[in-house]
Amino acid sequence: MGAPPGYRPSAWVHLLHQLPRADFQLRPVPSGFAPREQEYQQALLLVVALAGLGLGLSLIFIAVYLIRFCCCRPPEPPGAKSTPPGGGCVTWSCVAALLVGCAGIGIGFYGNSETSDGVSQLSSALLHANHTLSTIDHLVLETVERLGEAVRTELTTLEEVLAQRTELVAATRGARRQAEAVAQQLQGLAFWQGVPLNPLQVAEDVSFVEEYSPPAPRWLAYVLLLLLELLVCLFTLLGLAKQSKWLVAVMTAMSLLVLVLSWGSMGLEAATAVGLSDFCSNPDTYVLNLTQEETGLSSDILNYYFLCNQAITNPFQQRLTLSQRALANIHSQLQGLEREAVPQFPSAQKPLLSLEETLNVTEGNFHQLVALLHCRGLHKDYGVALRGLCEDALEGLLFLLLFSLLSAGALATTLCSLPRAWALFPPRNPSALCSGSHLSEPLLPASLEPASPLRSFPGRRRRPH
């Protein structure tokens, strides 16, 4: 299979494509892209299930850690005010995990942008291909209608004017037969006319899923997830800095929610990346089979446009050659009629001029059709679509997968550290809630409290009342 221009499967495609796959019975599944086969669907669902297993193990580990922390903590001696050993380490480990989560958020924004760029390239390529196919259909229809109109009007009028000269009438009828032959040949060039598969509809569906699908499009859903995690990280850091117990408690619950979302997105990203790598390792076979199944076009036409190499000839070359010869014959016949008929039949000049104009327009449309029917244009669109899907979109998915992995690890660490950090916060009395000071941390120690004014000056005596 010939690869589209500028596209070669990347190292990530080869690496993901080589990963083993198995169905629900753990039987090996071939890595060829076959989304309609049940075994292949089960293999991708198993990748999603692995993320669910990771979420379950993560929650079990967090629960066991917190239960051990709450139930197995040694009792504090009454009146103890010192910070337990390792308190600072707990706080800083939580801060470090949150900073790693913030770095993962930056990676996630980049990955989301790359994926969106790849999908945009795919949509643009489909729209350009649809424009090319629509232009071919329009040019064929316009040219056939123009030639039919010329046969019905100008050539009929010319036959009536030249009825006295048998040889001129024969030349006119020869031009009529050539024009009808050109129209018949051109009708076979509109190969996409009546095909149920519409590239415009496919591009609109792809853009709809990416940008407009309810309840939230893919791009916006990831932006909201990234912003949610960013807010959780920032407010958790704020709660640790202010030693606010209620804020840390709320952010602990939100961290648990984002942890579940991160593992869920990780499963979807991993399954999509694996499936996309299978497609991108050999896209021509699947695209050719699917397009032939959906359109019913011959394999010669599809191979010519999707592969576009010198070993495959243009399936329309014979029609183009016959049309070009017929147009050349019409042109020569009209020139001969103009030389011989106009001097004897001046009224023949007007239909001849109209036929010359129609012939010039037809030749212009024909040259455009020759350029559009060449495989270069549509094959280039195919290559752009593959590069957008298999390079930018796949790279973005891998960055999103890295974001989900960092996010899950950072949030799991945070959920283990926040309760211990929360327990280290000093209690507050009602006055401290208003003033912002802690009861266990008075503004001035007792040894440094200011002396009473009455004892400030030893030699001073109280004035009698």
ABEGO torsion letter per residue (X at the ends): XBBBBGBBBBAAAAAAAABBBBBAAGBBBBABBBAABAAAAAAAAAAAAAAAAAAAAAAAAAAAAAAAAAAABBBBBBGBABBBBGAAAAAAAAAAAAAAAAAAAAAAAAAAAAAAAAAAAAAAAAAAAAAAAAAAAAAAAAAAAAAAAAAAAAAAAAAAAAAABAAAAAAAAAAAAAAAAAAAAAAAABAABGBABBAAAAAAAAAAAAAABOABBAAAAAAAAAAAAAAAAAAAAAAAAAGBAAAAAAAAAAAAAAAAAAAAAAAAAAAAAAAAAAAAABAAAAAAAAAAAAAGBBAAAAAAAAAGBAABBBAAAAAAAAAAAAAAAAAAAAAAAAAAAAAABAAAAAAAAAAAAAAAAAAAAAAAAAAAABAAAAAAAAAAAAAAAAAAAAAAAAAAAAAAAAAAAAAAAAAAAAAAAAAABBBBBAAAAAAGBBAABBABBAAABBBBAAAABAABBBBBX
